[in-house]
């Protein structure tokens, strides 16, 4: 699968693990960059979806409390 591959809404939603309805809302809210053809056909580059996933990723924080000893 190429990073520049164009996916339709159903394919892109499946790639993200969400429902097409949710993705359509994100498109309307301009959260996802799309390619729109004159007849209303929408395509999304896989690289755009990968970037969106990267922007939504939150790094886990290490819990330092487990290794600390409290002073009386």
ZIUR-V908134 format. One record per backbone hydrogen bond with DSSP energy under -0.5 kcal/mol. NH is the residue of the N-H (numbers start at 0). CO is the residue of the C=O. Records with the same first field share a line. If there is no record, write none. Layout:
NH: CO ; CO
This chain:
4: 1
6: 4 ; 43
11: 7
12: 8
13: 9
14: 10
15: 11
16: 12
17: 12
21: 18
22: 18
23: 19
24: 20
25: 21
26: 22
27: 23
28: 24
29: 26
30: 25
31: 25
34: 42
35: 33
36: 34 ; 40
39: 36
42: 34
43: 6
45: 4
46: 2
47: 44
48: 44
49: 45
50: 46
51: 47
52: 48
53: 49
54: 50
55: 51
56: 52 ; 53
63: 61
65: 62
66: 63
67: 63 ; 64
